[in-house]
Amino acid sequence: METYDKYRAKVSDFGTSRSIAKEQTHLTTLVQGTFGYLDLEYFRSSQFTDKSYVYSFGVVLVEPLTGQKPICPTRPQEEKSLATHFILSLQESCLFDILDARVVKEGGKEEIMAVAYLAY
Protein backbone atom coordinates (compact mmCIF):
# COMPACT_ATOMS: atom_id res chain seq x y z
CA MET A 1 0.00 0.00 0.00
CA GLU A 2 2.85 2.40 0.74
CA THR A 3 4.19 2.08 -2.79
CA TYR A 4 0.76 2.76 -4.24
CA ASP A 5 0.28 5.88 -2.08
CA LYS A 6 3.69 7.12 -3.14
CA TYR A 7 2.46 7.53 -6.72
CA ARG A 8 -1.13 8.62 -6.10
CA ALA A 9 -1.88 12.09 -7.44
CA LYS A 10 -3.19 14.41 -4.75
CA VAL A 11 -4.50 17.92 -4.94
CA SER A 12 -3.59 19.98 -1.91
CA ASP A 13 -2.30 23.28 -0.57
CA PHE A 14 -3.62 25.34 -3.51
CA GLY A 15 -0.66 27.68 -3.34
CA THR A 16 -0.43 28.08 0.44
CA SER A 17 2.63 25.92 1.14
CA ARG A 18 5.68 27.35 2.86
CA SER A 19 9.01 25.74 3.72
CA ILE A 20 10.05 26.13 7.35
CA ALA A 21 12.75 24.65 9.56
CA LYS A 22 11.92 21.35 11.33
CA GLU A 23 12.13 22.90 14.78
CA GLN A 24 9.81 25.77 13.86
CA THR A 25 6.22 25.05 14.98
CA HIS A 26 4.40 28.23 13.88
CA LEU A 27 4.65 30.64 11.02
CA THR A 28 2.98 33.99 10.57
CA THR A 29 2.53 35.20 7.02
CA LEU A 30 0.41 37.52 4.98
CA VAL A 31 -2.59 36.04 3.20
CA GLN A 32 -1.21 34.17 0.23
CA GLY A 33 -2.17 31.54 -2.27
CA THR A 34 -3.54 31.28 -5.76
CA PHE A 35 -6.29 33.84 -6.24
CA GLY A 36 -9.54 32.20 -7.26
CA TYR A 37 -8.93 29.07 -5.21
CA LEU A 38 -8.84 30.69 -1.77
CA ASP A 39 -12.10 31.26 0.04
CA LEU A 40 -13.23 34.72 1.11
CA GLU A 41 -13.21 33.79 4.81
CA TYR A 42 -9.47 33.14 4.57
CA PHE A 43 -8.96 36.62 3.09
CA ARG A 44 -11.00 38.18 5.93
CA SER A 45 -9.52 36.24 8.85
CA SER A 46 -6.09 35.08 7.58
CA GLN A 47 -7.02 31.72 9.13
CA PHE A 48 -6.73 28.76 6.79
CA THR A 49 -9.15 25.98 7.80
CA ASP A 50 -10.47 22.65 6.54
CA LYS A 51 -13.34 24.61 4.99
CA SER A 52 -10.77 26.50 2.92
CA TYR A 53 -9.63 23.20 1.41
CA VAL A 54 -13.22 22.20 0.68
CA TYR A 55 -13.82 25.51 -1.09
CA SER A 56 -10.62 25.13 -3.11
CA PHE A 57 -11.47 21.57 -4.08
CA GLY A 58 -14.88 22.75 -5.27
CA VAL A 59 -13.19 25.25 -7.58
CA VAL A 60 -10.94 22.47 -8.92
CA LEU A 61 -14.05 20.38 -9.71
CA VAL A 62 -15.84 23.28 -11.40
CA GLU A 63 -12.94 24.13 -13.75
CA PRO A 64 -13.25 21.05 -16.00
CA LEU A 65 -17.05 21.17 -15.86
CA THR A 66 -17.11 24.70 -17.22
CA GLY A 67 -13.80 24.91 -19.07
CA GLN A 68 -13.24 28.25 -17.35
CA LYS A 69 -10.47 29.65 -15.18
CA PRO A 70 -11.06 30.50 -11.48
CA ILE A 71 -11.07 34.24 -12.21
CA CYS A 72 -12.51 35.75 -15.40
CA PRO A 73 -12.12 39.50 -15.92
CA THR A 74 -14.72 39.56 -18.72
CA ARG A 75 -17.65 38.46 -16.54
CA PRO A 76 -19.70 41.03 -14.59
CA GLN A 77 -18.09 42.19 -11.31
CA GLU A 78 -20.30 40.01 -9.10
CA GLU A 79 -19.46 36.92 -11.18
CA LYS A 80 -15.72 37.36 -11.83
CA SER A 81 -15.06 34.47 -9.45
CA LEU A 82 -15.82 31.10 -11.07
CA ALA A 83 -17.11 29.84 -7.72
CA THR A 84 -19.65 32.66 -7.47
CA HIS A 85 -20.61 32.32 -11.13
CA PHE A 86 -21.11 28.57 -10.68
CA ILE A 87 -23.18 28.91 -7.49
CA LEU A 88 -25.42 31.57 -9.04
CA SER A 89 -25.94 29.35 -12.09
CA LEU A 90 -26.93 26.43 -9.87
CA GLN A 91 -29.29 28.57 -7.78
CA GLU A 92 -30.90 30.06 -10.90
CA SER A 93 -31.27 26.60 -12.53
CA CYS A 94 -29.13 27.56 -15.51
CA LEU A 95 -26.05 25.43 -14.79
CA PHE A 96 -26.06 23.84 -18.24
CA ASP A 97 -25.68 27.31 -19.78
CA ILE A 98 -22.17 27.67 -18.32
CA LEU A 99 -20.90 24.11 -18.81
CA ASP A 100 -18.24 23.24 -21.34
CA ALA A 101 -19.86 22.00 -24.57
CA ARG A 102 -17.88 18.73 -24.46
CA VAL A 103 -19.11 18.00 -20.94
CA VAL A 104 -22.72 18.52 -22.00
CA LYS A 105 -22.25 16.43 -25.15
CA GLU A 106 -20.33 13.52 -23.61
CA GLY A 107 -21.58 13.49 -20.03
CA GLY A 108 -24.83 12.18 -18.70
CA LYS A 109 -27.09 14.66 -16.93
CA GLU A 110 -27.05 12.62 -13.70
CA GLU A 111 -23.26 12.39 -13.65
CA ILE A 112 -22.85 16.09 -14.40
CA MET A 113 -25.28 17.03 -11.64
CA ALA A 114 -23.53 14.67 -9.20
CA VAL A 115 -20.18 16.40 -9.81
CA ALA A 116 -21.84 19.82 -9.70
CA TYR A 117 -23.43 19.12 -6.30
CA LEU A 118 -20.17 17.68 -5.02
CA ALA A 119 -18.45 20.94 -6.00
CA TYR A 120 -21.24 22.99 -4.44
Accessible surface in RSA format (square Angstrom, percent):
REM  Atomic radii and reference values for relative SASA: ProtOr
REM  Chains: A
REM  Algorithm: Lee & Richards
REM  Probe-radius: 1.40
REM  Slices: 20
REM RES _ NUM      All-atoms   Total-Side   Main-Chain    Non-polar    All polar
REM                ABS   REL    ABS   REL    ABS   REL    ABS   REL    ABS   REL
RES MET A   1   167.63  86.8 120.02  79.4  47.61 113.4 100.66  85.6  66.97  88.7
RES GLU A   2   156.53  89.9 147.49 111.6   9.05  21.5  61.15 118.3  95.39  77.9
RES THR A   3    95.87  68.2  92.13  93.4   3.74   8.9  59.22  79.5  36.66  55.4
RES TYR A   4   134.94  63.0 126.39  71.9   8.55  22.2  92.37  69.4  42.57  52.5
RES ASP A   5    54.24  38.0  47.48  47.3   6.76  16.0  17.13  40.3  37.11  37.0
RES LYS A   6   153.16  74.7 117.83  72.3  35.33  84.1  78.84  71.0  74.32  79.2
RES TYR A   7   160.25  74.8 129.94  73.9  30.31  78.9 102.37  76.9  57.88  71.4
RES ARG A   8   106.81  44.8  87.35  44.5  19.46  46.3  40.38  55.2  66.43  40.3
RES ALA A   9   100.19  92.1  68.69 106.0  31.49  71.6  79.20 111.5  20.99  55.6
RES LYS A  10   144.92  70.7 108.78  66.7  36.14  86.1  67.94  61.2  76.98  82.0
RES VAL A  11    89.99  59.2  61.02  55.2  28.97  69.8  64.36  55.9  25.63  69.5
RES SER A  12    70.73  59.8  51.32  68.5  19.42  44.7  28.53  60.8  42.21  59.1
RES ASP A  13    52.66  36.9  52.66  52.4   0.00   0.0   6.74  15.9  45.92  45.8
RES PHE A  14    22.43  11.2  11.07   6.9  11.35  29.5  21.91  13.3   0.52   1.5
RES GLY A  15    47.78  58.9   0.00   N/A  47.78  58.9  25.83  70.9  21.95  49.2
RES THR A  16    25.16  17.9  11.37  11.5  13.79  32.9   7.38   9.9  17.77  26.9
RES SER A  17    73.42  62.0  47.38  63.2  26.03  60.0  48.50 103.3  24.92  34.9
RES ARG A  18   128.65  54.0  96.23  49.1  32.42  77.2  29.25  40.0  99.40  60.2
RES SER A  19   116.31  98.3  84.34 112.6  31.97  73.6  50.02 106.5  66.29  92.9
RES ILE A  20    79.17  45.0  45.37  33.8  33.79  81.4  54.40  39.2  24.77  67.2
RES ALA A  21    50.27  46.2  32.30  49.8  17.98  40.9  44.39  62.5   5.88  15.6
RES LYS A  22   208.02 101.5 171.03 104.9  36.99  88.1 122.38 110.1  85.64  91.2
RES GLU A  23   145.83  83.7 117.02  88.5  28.81  68.6  76.16 147.3  69.67  56.9
RES GLN A  24    76.97  43.0  63.96  46.7  13.00  31.0  26.75  56.9  50.22  38.1
RES THR A  25   115.11  81.9  82.70  83.8  32.42  77.3  68.89  92.5  46.23  69.9
RES HIS A  26   151.26  82.7 136.99  95.2  14.26  36.5 103.62 106.8  47.64  55.4
RES LEU A  27    75.63  42.1  40.40  28.9  35.23  88.6  43.38  30.5  32.25  86.8
RES THR A  28   134.87  95.9 107.48 109.0  27.39  65.3  76.50 102.8  58.36  88.2
RES THR A  29    51.10  36.3  21.97  22.3  29.13  69.4  15.75  21.2  35.35  53.4
RES LEU A  30   157.98  88.0 150.89 107.9   7.10  17.8 153.79 108.0   4.19  11.3
RES VAL A  31    48.03  31.6  23.23  21.0  24.80  59.7  24.42  21.2  23.61  64.0
RES GLN A  32    58.28  32.6  50.34  36.8   7.94  18.9  29.17  62.1  29.11  22.1
RES GLY A  33    32.00  39.5   0.00   N/A  32.00  39.5   3.59   9.9  28.41  63.6
RES THR A  34    65.23  46.4  59.77  60.6   5.46  13.0  44.85  60.2  20.38  30.8
RES PHE A  35   132.68  66.4 120.74  74.8  11.94  31.1 121.44  73.6  11.24  32.2
RES GLY A  36     8.34  10.3   0.00   N/A   8.34  10.3   5.64  15.5   2.70   6.0
RES TYR A  37    36.91  17.2  36.91  21.0   0.00   0.0  17.93  13.5  18.97  23.4
RES LEU A  38     5.88   3.3   1.16   0.8   4.71  11.8   1.28   0.9   4.60  12.4
RES ASP A  39    14.78  10.4  14.78  14.7   0.00   0.0   6.10  14.4   8.68   8.7
RES LEU A  40   112.80  62.8 110.60  79.1   2.20   5.5 110.60  77.7   2.20   5.9
RES GLU A  41    99.98  57.4  98.32  74.4   1.65   3.9  47.53  91.9  52.45  42.8
RES TYR A  42    14.60   6.8  14.26   8.1   0.34   0.9   3.09   2.3  11.51  14.2
RES PHE A  43    75.24  37.6  56.30  34.9  18.94  49.3  56.47  34.2  18.76  53.7
RES ARG A  44   174.34  73.2 135.71  69.2  38.63  92.0  71.01  97.0 103.33  62.6
RES SER A  45    46.32  39.1  23.56  31.4  22.75  52.4  31.36  66.8  14.95  21.0
RES SER A  46    61.44  51.9  43.65  58.2  17.79  41.0  22.33  47.6  39.10  54.8
RES GLN A  47   118.50  66.3 115.23  84.2   3.26   7.8  33.18  70.6  85.32  64.7
RES PHE A  48    61.77  30.9  30.59  18.9  31.18  81.1  30.59  18.5  31.18  89.2
RES THR A  49    68.01  48.4  59.00  59.8   9.01  21.5  62.79  84.3   5.22   7.9
RES ASP A  50   118.01  82.7 113.60 113.1   4.41  10.4  35.10  82.6  82.91  82.7
RES LYS A  51   164.67  80.3 160.78  98.7   3.89   9.3 104.16  93.8  60.51  64.5
RES SER A  52     1.10   0.9   1.10   1.5   0.00   0.0   0.00   0.0   1.10   1.5
RES TYR A  53    77.59  36.2  76.44  43.5   1.15   3.0  56.97  42.8  20.61  25.4
RES VAL A  54   109.03  71.7 103.13  93.4   5.90  14.2 106.19  92.3   2.84   7.7
RES TYR A  55    65.04  30.4  54.66  31.1  10.37  27.0  52.13  39.2  12.91  15.9
RES SER A  56     0.05   0.0   0.05   0.1   0.00   0.0   0.00   0.0   0.05   0.1
RES PHE A  57    90.04  45.0  90.04  55.8   0.00   0.0  90.04  54.6   0.00   0.0
RES GLY A  58     6.32   7.8   0.00   N/A   6.32   7.8   6.15  16.9   0.17   0.4
RES VAL A  59     3.15   2.1   1.64   1.5   1.51   3.6   2.40   2.1   0.76   2.1
RES VAL A  60    38.30  25.2  36.59  33.1   1.71   4.1  36.59  31.8   1.71   4.6
RES LEU A  61    31.30  17.4  30.28  21.7   1.03   2.6  30.77  21.6   0.54   1.5
RES VAL A  62     3.27   2.1   3.27   3.0   0.00   0.0   3.27   2.8   0.00   0.0
RES GLU A  63    41.06  23.6  38.93  29.5   2.13   5.1  13.07  25.3  27.99  22.9
RES PRO A  64    89.33  65.1  71.22  64.9  18.11  65.8  82.20  67.9   7.13  44.3
RES LEU A  65    12.70   7.1  12.13   8.7   0.57   1.4  12.44   8.7   0.26   0.7
RES THR A  66     7.48   5.3   0.00   0.0   7.48  17.8   0.00   0.0   7.48  11.3
RES GLY A  67    55.16  68.0   0.00   N/A  55.16  68.0  20.97  57.5  34.18  76.6
RES GLN A  68    50.77  28.4  41.90  30.6   8.87  21.1  28.67  61.0  22.11  16.8
RES LYS A  69   155.98  76.1 152.15  93.4   3.83   9.1  96.33  86.7  59.65  63.5
RES PRO A  70    16.02  11.7  15.59  14.2   0.43   1.6  15.59  12.9   0.43   2.7
RES ILE A  71    54.92  31.3  43.52  32.4  11.40  27.5  43.52  31.3  11.40  30.9
RES CYS A  72    28.74  21.7  27.82  31.0   0.92   2.2   4.36  11.1  24.38  26.3
RES PRO A  73   103.04  75.1  89.07  81.2  13.97  50.8  89.29  73.7  13.76  85.5
RES THR A  74   125.63  89.4  89.55  90.8  36.08  86.0  80.51 108.1  45.12  68.2
RES ARG A  75    25.13  10.5  20.67  10.5   4.45  10.6  20.36  27.8   4.77   2.9
RES PRO A  76    75.30  54.9  61.61  56.2  13.70  49.8  74.84  61.8   0.47   2.9
RES GLN A  77   138.36  77.4 123.78  90.5  14.58  34.7  58.09 123.6  80.28  60.9
RES GLU A  78   114.35  65.6  97.60  73.8  16.74  39.9  60.81 117.6  53.54  43.7
RES GLU A  79    39.19  22.5  39.19  29.7   0.00   0.0   0.42   0.8  38.77  31.7
RES LYS A  80    57.85  28.2  57.75  35.4   0.10   0.2  43.39  39.1  14.46  15.4
RES SER A  81    28.77  24.3  26.81  35.8   1.96   4.5  23.83  50.7   4.95   6.9
RES LEU A  82     0.28   0.2   0.20   0.1   0.08   0.2   0.20   0.1   0.08   0.2
RES ALA A  83    10.28   9.4   7.47  11.5   2.81   6.4   9.41  13.3   0.87   2.3
RES THR A  84    49.46  35.2  47.31  48.0   2.16   5.1  27.68  37.2  21.78  32.9
RES HIS A  85    23.29  12.7  23.17  16.1   0.11   0.3  18.15  18.7   5.14   6.0
RES PHE A  86     3.27   1.6   3.27   2.0   0.00   0.0   3.27   2.0   0.00   0.0
RES ILE A  87    59.05  33.6  59.05  44.0   0.00   0.0  59.05  42.5   0.00   0.0
RES LEU A  88    49.48  27.6  49.48  35.4   0.00   0.0  49.48  34.7   0.00   0.0
RES SER A  89     5.71   4.8   4.93   6.6   0.77   1.8   0.71   1.5   4.99   7.0
RES LEU A  90    21.36  11.9   7.55   5.4  13.81  34.7   7.96   5.6  13.40  36.1
RES GLN A  91   113.47  63.5  77.00  56.3  36.47  86.8  37.20  79.2  76.27  57.8
RES GLU A  92   117.03  67.2  90.39  68.4  26.63  63.4  41.59  80.4  75.44  61.6
RES SER A  93   106.86  90.3  70.11  93.6  36.76  84.7  45.25  96.4  61.62  86.3
RES CYS A  94    39.97  30.2  34.47  38.4   5.50  12.9  19.90  50.4  20.06  21.6
RES LEU A  95     6.80   3.8   4.81   3.4   1.99   5.0   4.81   3.4   1.99   5.4
RES PHE A  96    70.17  35.1  57.61  35.7  12.56  32.7  57.70  35.0  12.47  35.7
RES ASP A  97   118.70  83.1  82.63  82.2  36.07  85.3  28.29  66.6  90.41  90.2
RES ILE A  98    21.38  12.2  14.11  10.5   7.27  17.5  18.81  13.5   2.57   7.0
RES LEU A  99    16.11   9.0   0.00   0.0  16.11  40.5   0.05   0.0  16.06  43.2
RES ASP A 100    41.91  29.4  36.54  36.4   5.37  12.7   8.07  19.0  33.83  33.7
RES ALA A 101    81.72  75.1  67.76 104.6  13.96  31.7  74.05 104.3   7.67  20.3
RES ARG A 102   171.79  72.1 170.13  86.7   1.66   3.9  58.13  79.4 113.66  68.9
RES VAL A 103    34.74  22.9  28.95  26.2   5.79  13.9  34.71  30.2   0.02   0.1
RES VAL A 104    64.38  42.4  52.16  47.2  12.22  29.4  52.16  45.3  12.22  33.1
RES LYS A 105   177.14  86.4 142.69  87.5  34.45  82.0  94.36  84.9  82.78  88.2
RES GLU A 106   138.09  79.3  99.41  75.2  38.68  92.1  42.06  81.4  96.03  78.4
RES GLY A 107    30.36  37.4   0.00   N/A  30.36  37.4  19.18  52.6  11.18  25.0
RES GLY A 108    35.14  43.3   0.00   N/A  35.14  43.3  27.43  75.3   7.71  17.3
RES LYS A 109   144.09  70.3 133.52  81.9  10.57  25.2  77.30  69.6  66.79  71.1
RES GLU A 110   146.80  84.3 136.46 103.2  10.34  24.6  53.25 103.0  93.56  76.4
RES GLU A 111   112.54  64.6 108.59  82.1   3.95   9.4  63.22 122.3  49.32  40.3
RES ILE A 112     6.85   3.9   5.09   3.8   1.77   4.3   6.83   4.9   0.03   0.1
RES MET A 113    41.74  21.6  41.71  27.6   0.03   0.1  40.11  34.1   1.63   2.2
RES ALA A 114    63.48  58.4  46.75  72.2  16.72  38.0  57.00  80.3   6.48  17.2
RES VAL A 115    53.51  35.2  52.80  47.8   0.71   1.7  53.49  46.5   0.02   0.0
RES ALA A 116     0.00   0.0   0.00   0.0   0.00   0.0   0.00   0.0   0.00   0.0
RES TYR A 117   130.77  61.1 115.77  65.9  15.01  39.1  81.16  61.0  49.61  61.2
RES LEU A 118   125.51  69.9  99.18  71.0  26.33  66.2 105.85  74.3  19.66  52.9
RES ALA A 119    15.97  14.7   0.00   0.0  15.97  36.3   0.00   0.0  15.97  42.3
RES TYR A 120   128.71  60.1  81.12  46.2  47.58 123.8  65.43  49.2  63.27  78.0
END  Absolute sums over single chains surface
CHAIN  1 A     8888.6       7158.8       1729.7       5226.9       3661.6
END  Absolute sums over all chains
TOTAL          8888.6       7158.8       1729.7       5226.9       3661.6
